[in-house]
């Protein structure tokens, strides 16, 4: 299935990377790499995560890190909407 990442999600990932990189560049690259791997997995298997109530938004955890990928599945494409710290309020 076709997939895309919103500008918001790209910006959130860049912010996460920058925040972690202040203390540890290697860890920042590891987190970013893990998120990118999971996005590819979501594009390949879009129903891998459960939908939250009836909004259609799905949430996939970035294990072992405390981040979540929020996405929706349409008829023709998967849209990565947000990438957030798990302790932050949901979108």
N, C-alpha and C positions, 0 to 999 in steps of 0.2 A: 504494500500500500504506500502511496505517496505520503511524504511527511514534510512538515516545515516547522521552523522555530520562530516564534514571534520576536520582534525587536525587544520587547519587554523581557522575555526569557533570556535573550543574549546579554542584555544589560545586567540582569540579576546575576548571571553566571560570571560576568566580568567583575562585578562588585564583590562576589564571594571570593573569587581568585585574588583580587587586590587586597582584600581584608586579611586573608590567610597569609599571603605573600609578605606582608609587613613583618611577620615573625618567622616564616619558614617557606621559602620559595619552592622547595621540593614537595612539601605537603600540599601547597596550592596547586602545583601541577598534577599531583596524584588525584586530588579531588576533582579537578577539571576533567581529567582523563576518564575517571570513573563515571562522571555525569554524562560525558559524550558517549561512552560505551552503552550506558543504559538508554540513552535517547535512540541509538541505533537499534537496540533490542525492542524498544517500544514501537518503532516504525515497522519492525519485522513481525512482532506479535502484539498488535494494538489492544487486545482484550486481556493482556497479562495482569492488569491491575483492576480492582473493583471500582465501580462508579460510586461517587458520593451522592447519596439520596437521588433526587430526580433531576439534578442539574446537568447530568451527563459528564461532569468533570471527573476524571480518574486521577488517582494519586499513586505514584510509585516511589518507594523509599530508595535512597541512595546509600545502601548499606556498604560498609560499616560506618558511614559518615552521617551526621545529623541533618540531612537535607532531603527535600521532597521535590519530585517533578510532577507538576500538574499539567494534565493534557486532556484533549477531547478527541473523540473519534467520529468522523463524519462518514458519509457514504463513499467519498473518494480520497479523503486525506486525514492524516493525524496531525493535530496542531499542538505543539508544546507551548503552553501558555505562560507558565511560571516555573522558576526554580528557586526554592526558598529554604531558609534555615527552618528546621522542624519546630523550633520554639517560637517562631514568628506567626502572627495571625494569618490565617488562610485567606487567599484572594477572594 
